[in-house]
Each structure stands twice: as structure tokens, then as C-alpha cells.
């Protein structure tokens, strides 16, 4: 059974690229997309993903606040933070909010697939 993934990022190009990349893996199923932290919370409630890939910086409610709220209501949902910046305050705050990892957007997008598989508890092997 494929891991259900929700993408939350205010950048439509990032969402599109990640959706295409993740759709190429038969072990992953992108079940939805969100543009704000509020939308991410609503999508988690409606779609029940196993993993959320959450941008740290979004309008209205950022990924840190959204992660905190999701983890309170749905502790089983694993969250991977997305950051434009290296490690630092935002990455640390994201981890403290309940994210299992922070993935830096400067890395190769293909590196995200093993991170999602690890977060979901699946092996990366076929």
C-alpha cells in the first residue's frame, strides 16, 4: 500500500515539481496540496495522510505553527519540514514543533523520497 503524502508549500512551482517527482514512485501517493498552514491542517483532517511535507515559511500560518497543531490532533502523522535556509532557528523550531526531519530545498529533490519512506516506516527497497 502506497504512503499517503500531503504537500504544503506556498510556491506552486515547488508543489508541482514535488508532485511530479513523488508520483513517479509507486510507493508514494500524493493525496493533496496546501498553500497555507491552515489549509494543511484542513487537508490532514480530510485526507488523513501518513506524511506531510511542510514548508516552514508560508503566509498566514507558517509551517511551524501548523506542525504543532497537526501533531496535537494527529500524532501519528509524520511531518518533514521544507526550508530554503540551512540549519538554524527555523529548522530547530520545526523539529521542536514535532517534525521528524527538515529537508533543505537546496538539496536534490530525489533525496526527499528516502526521507518520506523513512518517516512512514517503509523500506526504500522495491
C-alpha positions as a Markdown table, in Angstrom:
| # | Residue | x | y | z |
|---|---|---|---|---|
| 1 | Unk | 0.0 | 0.0 | 0.0 |
| 2 | Unk | 1.4 | 3.4 | -1.0 |
| 3 | Unk | 2.3 | 6.0 | 1.6 |
| 4 | Unk | -0.2 | 8.9 | 1.5 |
| 5 | Unk | 1.6 | 12.2 | 1.2 |
| 6 | Unk | 0.3 | 15.8 | 1.6 |
| 7 | Unk | 2.4 | 18.6 | 0.2 |
| 8 | Unk | 2.2 | 22.0 | 1.8 |
| 9 | Unk | 4.1 | 24.9 | 0.2 |
| 10 | Unk | 3.0 | 28.4 | -0.9 |
| 11 | Unk | 5.3 | 28.1 | -4.0 |
| 12 | Unk | 3.2 | 26.5 | -6.8 |
| 13 | Unk | 6.4 | 25.5 | -8.7 |
| 14 | Unk | 7.7 | 23.6 | -5.7 |
| 15 | Unk | 4.4 | 21.8 | -5.3 |
| 16 | Unk | 4.3 | 20.9 | -9.0 |
| 17 | Unk | 7.9 | 19.6 | -9.1 |
| 18 | Unk | 7.5 | 17.6 | -5.9 |
| 19 | Unk | 4.1 | 16.2 | -7.0 |
| 20 | Unk | 5.7 | 15.0 | -10.3 |
| 21 | Unk | 8.7 | 13.6 | -8.5 |
| 22 | Unk | 6.7 | 11.7 | -5.9 |
| 23 | Unk | 4.1 | 10.5 | -8.4 |
| 24 | Unk | 7.0 | 8.7 | -10.2 |
| 25 | Unk | 7.4 | 6.4 | -7.2 |
| 26 | Unk | 4.8 | 3.6 | -6.9 |
| 27 | Unk | 5.3 | 3.5 | -3.1 |
| 28 | Unk | 4.0 | 7.1 | -2.7 |
| 29 | Unk | 0.6 | 8.7 | -3.4 |
| 30 | Unk | 0.3 | 12.5 | -3.3 |
| 31 | Unk | -3.2 | 12.8 | -1.9 |
| 32 | Unk | -3.4 | 16.6 | -1.7 |
| 33 | Unk | -1.7 | 20.0 | -1.7 |
| 34 | Unk | -2.0 | 23.0 | 0.6 |
| 35 | Unk | -0.8 | 26.6 | 0.2 |
| 36 | Unk | -1.1 | 27.8 | 3.8 |
| 37 | Unk | -0.7 | 26.3 | 7.3 |
| 38 | Unk | -4.5 | 26.5 | 7.8 |
| 39 | Unk | -5.1 | 24.6 | 4.5 |
| 40 | Unk | -2.5 | 22.0 | 5.6 |
| 41 | Unk | -4.4 | 21.3 | 8.8 |
| 42 | Unk | -7.7 | 21.1 | 7.0 |
| 43 | Unk | -6.2 | 18.7 | 4.4 |
| 44 | Unk | -4.8 | 16.5 | 7.1 |
| 45 | Unk | -8.3 | 16.3 | 8.7 |
| 46 | Unk | -10.0 | 15.5 | 5.4 |
| 47 | Unk | -7.3 | 13.3 | 3.6 |
| 48 | Unk | -5.6 | 11.6 | 6.5 |
| 49 | Unk | -2.1 | 11.4 | 5.0 |
| 50 | Unk | 0.7 | 9.4 | 6.7 |
| 51 | Unk | 3.3 | 12.0 | 5.8 |
| 52 | Unk | 3.1 | 15.8 | 5.4 |
| 53 | Unk | 5.9 | 17.6 | 3.5 |
| 54 | Unk | 5.5 | 21.1 | 5.0 |
| 55 | Unk | 7.2 | 24.4 | 4.0 |
| 56 | Unk | 8.4 | 26.2 | 7.1 |
| 57 | Unk | 7.6 | 29.7 | 5.7 |
| 58 | Unk | 4.1 | 30.2 | 4.4 |
| 59 | Unk | 1.6 | 33.1 | 4.5 |
| 60 | Unk | -1.0 | 33.4 | 7.3 |
| 61 | Unk | 0.0 | 30.4 | 9.4 |
| 62 | Unk | 3.6 | 29.2 | 9.0 |
| 63 | Unk | 4.7 | 25.5 | 8.9 |
| 64 | Unk | 5.9 | 25.6 | 12.5 |
| 65 | Unk | 2.5 | 26.5 | 13.9 |
| 66 | Unk | 0.7 | 24.2 | 11.6 |
| 67 | Unk | 3.0 | 21.3 | 12.5 |
| 68 | Unk | 2.4 | 21.9 | 16.2 |
| 69 | Unk | -1.4 | 21.8 | 15.7 |
| 70 | Unk | -1.3 | 18.8 | 13.4 |
| 71 | Unk | 0.9 | 16.8 | 15.9 |
| 72 | Unk | -1.6 | 17.7 | 18.7 |
| 73 | Unk | -4.6 | 16.4 | 16.8 |
| 74 | Unk | -2.9 | 13.7 | 14.7 |
| 75 | Unk | 0.2 | 12.5 | 16.5 |
| 76 | Unk | 0.6 | 9.6 | 14.1 |
| 77 | Unk | 1.1 | 11.9 | 11.1 |
| 78 | Unk | 4.8 | 12.3 | 10.3 |
| 79 | Unk | 5.9 | 15.8 | 9.2 |
| 80 | Unk | 9.0 | 16.7 | 7.2 |
| 81 | Unk | 9.8 | 20.4 | 7.1 |
| 82 | Unk | 10.9 | 22.1 | 4.0 |
| 83 | Unk | 13.4 | 25.0 | 4.4 |
| 84 | Unk | 15.0 | 27.5 | 2.0 |
| 85 | Unk | 17.7 | 28.0 | 4.5 |
| 86 | Unk | 20.3 | 25.8 | 6.2 |
| 87 | Unk | 20.0 | 24.6 | 9.7 |
| 88 | Unk | 19.2 | 27.3 | 12.2 |
| 89 | Unk | 16.4 | 28.8 | 14.2 |
| 90 | Unk | 13.6 | 27.8 | 11.8 |
| 91 | Unk | 14.8 | 24.3 | 11.3 |
| 92 | Unk | 15.2 | 23.9 | 15.1 |
| 93 | Unk | 11.8 | 25.3 | 15.7 |
| 94 | Unk | 10.3 | 23.0 | 13.2 |
| 95 | Unk | 11.8 | 20.0 | 14.9 |
| 96 | Unk | 10.7 | 21.2 | 18.3 |
| 97 | Unk | 7.1 | 21.5 | 16.9 |
| 98 | Unk | 7.2 | 17.8 | 16.0 |
| 99 | Unk | 8.7 | 17.4 | 12.6 |
| 100 | Unk | 10.8 | 14.2 | 12.2 |
| 101 | Unk | 13.2 | 16.0 | 9.8 |
| 102 | Unk | 13.9 | 19.2 | 7.9 |
| 103 | Unk | 14.7 | 18.9 | 4.3 |
| 104 | Unk | 16.6 | 21.8 | 2.7 |
| 105 | Unk | 15.3 | 22.9 | -0.7 |
| 106 | Unk | 18.8 | 23.3 | -2.0 |
| 107 | Unk | 19.2 | 19.5 | -1.9 |
| 108 | Unk | 18.4 | 17.3 | -4.9 |
| 109 | Unk | 14.6 | 16.7 | -5.0 |
| 110 | Unk | 15.2 | 13.0 | -5.4 |
| 111 | Unk | 16.7 | 12.9 | -1.8 |
| 112 | Unk | 13.2 | 13.6 | -0.5 |
| 113 | Unk | 11.8 | 10.2 | -1.4 |
| 114 | Unk | 14.0 | 8.2 | 1.0 |
| 115 | Unk | 13.2 | 10.8 | 3.8 |
| 116 | Unk | 9.5 | 10.2 | 3.2 |
| 117 | Unk | 9.9 | 6.4 | 3.2 |
| 118 | Unk | 11.9 | 6.6 | 6.4 |
| 119 | Unk | 9.3 | 8.8 | 8.0 |
| 120 | Unk | 6.5 | 6.4 | 7.0 |
| 121 | Unk | 8.4 | 3.4 | 8.3 |
| 122 | Unk | 8.7 | 1.8 | 4.9 |
| 123 | Unk | 11.9 | 0.4 | 3.4 |
| 124 | Unk | 13.3 | 2.2 | 0.4 |
| 125 | Unk | 13.8 | -1.1 | -1.4 |
| 126 | Unk | 11.4 | -2.4 | -4.0 |
